[in-house]
Structure formats: structure tokens, C-alpha cells
Amino acid sequence: MRNKHATQLIFELSQNGRKAVALPQIDVPERPVEELIPERFLAKKTLGLPQVAEPEIVRHYANLSTLNMSVDTHFYPLGSCTMKYNPKRNERLASLRGIVDVHPYQSERSLQGLLQIFFELQEMLGEISGLDAVSLQPAAGAHGELTALMVAAAYFRDLGEVRTTVLTPDSAHGTNPASARMCGFDTVTVKSTPAGFVDMEDLKSKLDDSVAVFMITNPNTLGLFESNVAEIADQVHARGGLIYLDGANMNAILGVTRPGDFGADMMHFNPHKTFSGPHGGGGPGAGPIAVSSKLGAFLPVPQVRREEAQSECTYRLDWDQPQSIGRVRSFFGNSGVLVRAYCYLRTHGPDGLREVSENAVLNANYLLSRVKHFLPVPQGDRCMHEFVASAAQCKNERGVSAMDLVKRLLDYGFHAPTVYFPLTVKEAVMIEPTETESKEMLDQFAETLFRVLEEPDDLLHEAPHTTRISRPDEVTAARKPVLRWNPSTEE
Amino acid sequence: MAYIYNTPQDQQAMLEAIGCDSIDALFDSIPESLRLQRPLKLPAAMGEMELTSHLAALSEKNRSPADTLCFLGGGSYDHFIPAVVDYVASRGEFYTSYTPYQPEVSQGNLQAMFEYQTMICELTGMDVSNQSLYDGGSAAVEGVLMSLDVTRRRGRVLVAESVHPEYRQVIDTYFALLETEVVTLPCPAGTLDLNALEAELTDDTACLLLQHPNFFGCLEEVHEIVDKVHAAGSLLVTIIDPVSLGLLERPGDYGADVVVGEGQSLGTPMQYGGPYLGLMACREKFVRRLPGRIAGETRDRRGNQCWVLTLQTREQHIRRDKATSNICTNQGLFALRASVYLAAMGPQGMREVAELCLQKTAYARQRLGDLERLEIAFDRPVFKEFVLRDRENAVEQLCADAEEAGIFAGVPLGRWYPDLSDCLLVAVTEKRTRPEIERLVDFVSVQAPCGVTHAE
């Protein structure tokens, strides 16, 4: 049934002379190109781009798209990524002309509506985080981490303190240590207890005056709330360090508890997760950060300010922050993603946001209560917005791995959960249903997972069976990389 | 309850299955003392209709190139976007999927990535491309960081002053924490001073970061520059305008080692500066130092041609603190848009767009430069942007007045270049018509001629 052409490369469809656009004639007095640009700068050959007609482009990509699973089409319980429904109203609103068709160097007076959105978003993120100052500039979560660590470094430099170390738990996202390294910090890993929490003794043993920041994810990557977080923060603060909260898991705690209230000095949000920005096959995201008042002066420039004069509000960009770290990207920020986050927050209000977290946690616990009977969840009976099951027993007894199980789920129309993360759980299967799924869907998923576990080993080793491809050879792909198409030499 | 299925009955049934009395009790692991004891202080929820009116009102408060004639550039451009780009990118199967961790159900994204990589290689003349970084600024910094690793030189990096000033600020921010020195090279006549380059190229210089066409729109003497850079054992990291490559020699052909740039021009709306598309491509021998996702071709267990994320051992989720970069989420959607744009344009369309920009820019530059009030600042070949000097030394006022008259006349340069505080950067894309260019010319000659506004 599937069109065979779907899988041809667009380069293979190319025919000389085909094109999809008709551009206008040059309407100014035309001069020879060589008169405008000396020969030495000009291309000597034609670009090797495909030559295709518009209907072909549409068919090619429409067919390709059918080879993807997506939130719009499938349950996508990819733990840690919060693959929730992407509201269609936000798409329409973010596409308004005065929002999407706006140049970054327009004057502030021509941008009052957009600046108002950003100002209000700064305020709302400050309130949700329980922190005092917000920068909307970072482009993604990992970029937010990096920015906040730069802020921390500037803060300590200002204090005249030399602090060289960043601590991260062994269950942390890989971005945490990678961001720390990019800032020039040494990273030291703090162990987790068997129950999945930060090991206080290990933390204390690694905590000294060289520690700049302890990066914590809370709820952590096991989907557990670190109940000791206030004590952890006290310990770190007592040694003069700062607490960074990786906000990847904010979907669990909106309106329930606030990072600033449990001791965090800085954090990032992932609006593409928590506030429903579409993930776009890999991005865009955004990574706004919130920090406590003592760090506010070091945030990137510009900040958006409101000025009230005679009952009229105006909004402006404030560049005048002498202690700022500078800028971490070109232009203001990922405006399009931020506007969608704004729409999401205005759709929900305080009660709605709390309901998001309540239902995210309810859905995860419900699924946990069903799954744990046939796939062990080592860290217990309860979770926040996600949980991590383990296929270790299955692997030991039958040789069926976490990967085998989730590959088979693809056959039944479910996107795979995250596997082999966090690294602290053997054969980890990390499941995050989000609040935008129904009980029926969770039941189907649990029943399917149960059925999969009953299936013969060989069937699972070779799964999936119904997809167009199965078990690509990733070793060869990495050993002999073929990273671009090349014209066939046989012709 | 926006977007939530659970009815009270569902919730009750689920709680019973869990063995828990209430939803509140699910949060027991959060100590009472850490709980927020009040509702968040946020504006009350709006329904879809109210929100639509609200956003429409906010949107109306902004002006836009749709209602104001746009000669703004400086890294973000009012290029035409064919409808087919919007159509493809808005398909939910692309739009609402994520990083293709499961290749079996992501072949659409992976193949599109592979095609994108190929197109970027064809466009730049480089061997390999990644699947995008955040934007031009962060791509520039990643390019420079990569040159440190590749050359194992950590002493200094050189950056031409004609590189986008915001990109240079990003580099300053990143390098503030590292030991490598960032040396900015002067560009007194709108392009890099080759004597300064020669003087600063030391044996611990990792790279020169050059933009071509540069921030002022001028073409840099890339051949001479690349020879000098390579003679010193350093790398040339070039920032490109992808649209210019419809006409200009590809960086790979003139000898650049790493290519970075802003891909917004390839089918991404201006949307106030982001999200955009960071381009990055390099020579094959550097591929294991290239940051970001990369798709590769392979075979599946049945022998079918297919695509996977590859060389993942470079990446943070595997290598953690040893990774080539911390990047995780990227700009896949805009890489897809760029692919569709490049496919729609094809080689002929890219050539035509570039030529439209070139001819219109040359015309506007001459017409404006001939006015009594303005003069062309740099006598160098330009592509789609140029700098004008205001003899009245009142560019901010000129721009404000032009805006009143419905024209975004250009970007004043004083905020980044104090020496150029009387200068304006003007961009002319293929969308600007001759009558529109005349409107700007008439505005300056009639409404803002010499002697009307005065320097303070």
C-alpha cells in the first residue's frame, strides 16, 4: 500500500530543468553580475541541489512524514521529554502577523505587544519558580543550564571566590556535566542511594569550598521527589555554593511546590516540555532561566521592563546591566516558543496549571500501579510524573532486554519509552505518560506491555516486525559513517 | 481542564487502582513545609475565544514588515517563504515528534535530516553537516570551540570586527570562562585589515572567525585570507549567508575548514529573532569533533537502506562531561524548513534569489548613496546589505521618522560600533520592489533632506 517513492531520496527524484518556484523578473536596471561582484568571488559551478516540481515536494515529504510516530498520531511516553499534546490554538496565535512576521531590530515602540507578552511571561515564570529574576534568552534547556552556570561563575568572580567544581548526581541528565565542562568547571558525580535519592553522606564528603554549584533535578530522573532537598540546599549554601535546579521535570510540581521555596538559587524551564511547545522532530525548544535576587544582576541582557507613566504602560528592553554576563545567543530569544508558552499559561491560569501536574502525577501513578506487577519498578510504589521500570530480571532470566521490549511496543502502535536512562537503573525503561492521555490509553499501554512480556524471546529480539525497517545496524553506521547522499557512480 | 481527559470518575477509578485516597496524597513525598500554601499568582484562565482576542490585540500593537516597508537586516531577513514550506513543516508527524531515538518509527525525520545534511554540504562545499544548532550566534561559538579541539591550540582565536557584533558578544560570553584569548581584528574600511591579520596570527592561534559577506554586507578577500590563515597552521571558520551561495563561491571551494551561519533565510520566519537555524558543516576529518545530532545511512536487519542517529559517542547523553557540546534539543523543524526551501528553490531558484538581492541592493545603494544627505560608507563589493553614512549624523532620528512614514529604513550601527554612530545598515531582499526602493529614496530626499535634522 505504501508508495515506494516515499523512501526515495529527494535527490533521486531530481530531473534537470524541473523547478518549484517562479521568481519575479528583476525590476531595477540590471547590471552585469561581474560588474557588481569581481570574478574571484563568484561560484564557478551550479549548486548540486535537487530539481523537483512542487507536487513532488509535497508528495515526498507527506509520504516521509507517515514514517514517523508523533504526539498527534501516537501515545509517546518518552520519559524525561514530556511529550504532551501540543495545542492547536497556540499554533494559530503564534502565527499572527504581529507575532511571527516581526524583525528583531524593529524599534521598541513598534513592538509593544510582543514586549508585553515577554514581560508578563518573565513575571509568570518568576512566580512559578519562586525566584526573582528571569532571562528568556537561552535557546533550550541545556543552553539554560550553561547560561545559569555562567551566571554563577560571574557571581563568584564578583565575590572574589575561586570555585572550580560543579557537582551532579549520577542520575542527572547528560547535559548537566556537559554544560559544566563548557563553562570550564570540573565535574564531580554524587552517588544515589539504592532508593534513588541523592546520597547525603556522599554529597557531604564531596562538598567543600571549591564547589560552585550542585545541579539537582527535582523531581529527579527516577520520577521521585527529593524530600531532602531543603537539607541538601542548606548543606550546599552553608559551604557558600549554589543550587541549580534542572527544570526538566517541572510538569510534576506546577503550583504544588516552587524551586525557589525548596532552596534552588537558579533553574531553567523547558517550555517545549512543560508548556507544550511542539518538539519539531528535535527542536526548537527554549530554556528561560530564573534566578534569586542576588544573581539577577548577572543575567544576560536585555531584560524586558515595564514603565508606568500616567496610567499608561510602556515596555522596553533594558541593556543597562553592567554586571551582566553578556549575551548567549543572537537576538532576543526563541520568541516563537515563548509565545506558545505564554498562550499555554494564559489558557491554564493558576488552577489549570495545578491540574496539569495533578493529572500528570495521577496518570503516572496509575500506569505505575498497573505496570509494576509484571515489570519491576525498583524505586517503589509511587512516583511523580514519570517512573523508571527495570527489565533487568527479564534480561537475566530470558535474555530479553529493555530495548527488545520497547521495540516490540512499536509494533502495537506505541512510541517507545526512554531506555537505558537514568544510568543508575539497570535495563531502565522510563515512562512518562503526561496529563494529556486517557485512562483507556494507559490501560491499553499496560495491557500491551504485559502481552509483550508473554511473547516468545525470538519475536522480541527481532522486533519490531511491522515497521518499514527494523533494527538498523548502528555499529556500521558509526564505524563507516555515510553522512550525505552521493550520486551513483554506476550511470 | 484544558487538554486533560480525566473526568472525576476516571480520577476516582485511578486512585482506587493505585490504592490512594486522594490526588493530594500522591504528593506526600513533598514535605508540607515545602508546599505552596496558596494558589499561584497568575492571571485567571482564558478560554480559546478570549485568548484569541487577547493575542490579536497584542499582535495589533506590533508593527510588522507586512505593514511597514522593511530594509532591516543584520542577520535576520525578510525573504520570501514558499507556501510549500509551511505545509510540510506543519504536518503533525514532523511537527509533534521528537529527536529520532527510535529509528524504526522516525525514518521520516531521519531521512529528511540526511537530505538536509546533503543539501548543506552541496550549498557550502563542505564534506559533512550536522543537523542544526540553535542559531547563527551559537553556531559561531561552536565553530570556534571546535577549532580549539581540532588544532589543539588554546592560546588565542581571532575574530574579525566585521563579524556580526552579537555573535562576537556571544563568543565573549562563552570565552570569559576559558583561558583562550579572543583577539578582535580591525576592519577600518569595512573589511578585515590583512596586515592586522598577519600580525596577530601566532603559532598558538586556533582559528580566524570571518563572516563573508560580512556584517556590513561587504565581501572579504577570502582567498588571501585563507592562505594566510593556513600558512600559520590555523583554521578558517567562515560565517555564511546561505542565500549568497546562489552566486558566491562556496566556502569549501575557497578553502574554509568549518562553515557556520544563520539559516533563517532558508524558509524560517523572522519571528523576532528566534527560533532560528544554526548551520554548521566541516571537513570530513573533523567529523568526530562536530557537535549536534547527525544522521547516517545504514542497513537494517533485513538489508533495507535506512537512516539512524550516528556518531552518538560525541554527544552529552553518552559522553556526559567529555561530550563535544552540551546541545540536546536542536532546531530540527527549521532544518526541515530549510530542506523544503532548498528543494523548492533548486539550483536555479537559489541563483535567481541571489541575483535579485544583488541587483536590487546595488540599485538601492546607488540611489541612496547619490542623495545629498547620505553617502556609501565602504567602497567594497556588497551582496544584499550595505552601510550608508548620514552626513547629518542623526541616524536614530532618521529611522524614527522613517518609521512614522511606514518604513523600517535600516539598522543604526552606533550601538555596536561607536565609530559608526552616523551609519546605517540597509538590507534589500528579493521581496523589495523598485517602487518600494523609490519610496525610501523619496522619503530621505523629500521628508528628511539635508539640513532638516541636525546632530546634537
Interface residues (C-beta under 8 A of the other chain):
Chain A: T7 L9 I10 F11 R18 K19 A20 V21 L23 P24 I26 D27 V28 P29 E30 R31 V33 L36 I37 P38 R40 F41 L42 A43 K44 T46 L47 G48 L49 P50 Q51 V52 E54 I57 V58 H60 Y61 A62 L64 S65 T66 L67 N68 M69 S70 V71 D72 T73 H74 Y76 L78 C81 M83 K84 Y85 N86 P87 R89 E91 R92 L93 L96 R97 G98 I99 V100 D101 V102 H103 P104 Y105 Q106 S107 R109 S110 L111 Q112 G113 L114 Q116 I117 E120 M124 E127 I128 G130 A139 A140 G141 A142 H143 E145 L146 M150 A153 A154 H173 G174 T175 P177 A178 S179 A180 R181 M182 C183 G184 T187 L224 F225 S227 V229 A230 I253 L254 G255 V256 T257 R258 D261 F262 N270 H272 S276 P278 H279 G280 G281 G282 G283 P284 G285 A286 P300 I325 G326 R327 V328 R329 S330 F331 F332 G333 N334 S335 G336 V337 C343 L345 R346 T347 H348 G349 P350 D351 G352 L353 R354 E355 V356 E358 N359 V361 L362 N363 N365 Y366 L368 S369 R370 R382 M384 V406 K407 L410 H415 A416 T418 F421 E435 T436 E437 S438 K439 E462 P464 T467 R468 I469 S470 R471 P472 D473 E474 T476 A477 A478 P481 V482 L483 R484 W485
Chain B: M1 A2 Y3 I4 Y5 N6 D10 Q11 A13 M14 L15 A17 I18 G19 C20 I23 L26 F27 D28 S29 I30 P31 S33 L34 R35 L36 P39 L40 K41 L42 P43 A44 A45 M46 E48 L51 T52 H54 L55 A56 A57 L58 S59 E60 K61 N62 R63 S64 P65 A66 D67 T68 C70 L72 G74 G75 S76 D78 P82 V84 Y87 V88 S90 R91 G92 E93 F94 Y95 T96 S97 Y98 T99 P100 Y101 Q102 P103 E104 V105 S106 Q107 G108 N109 Q111 A112 F114 E115 Q117 T118 M119 C121 E122 L123 D127 V128 S129 Q131 S132 Y134 D135 G136 G137 S138 L145 H164 E166 Y167 Q169 V170 D172 T173 Y174 A176 L177 L178 E179 L219 V222 H223 L245 G246 L247 L248 E249 R250 D253 E262 P269 M270 Q271 Y272 G273 G274 P275 Y276 V287 R293 I294 A295 G296 E297 T298 R299 D300 R301 R302 N304 Q305 C306 W307 V308 T310 L311 Q312 T313 E315 Q316 H317 I318 R319 R320 D321 K322 A323 S325 N326 I327 C328 T329 N330 Q331 G332 L333 F334 A335 L336 S339 V340 L342 A343 A344 M345 G346 P347 Q348 G349 M350 R351 E352 V353 E355 L356 L358 Q359 K360 A362 Y363 P381 F383 C399 A400 E403 F408 V411 E430 T433 R434 I437
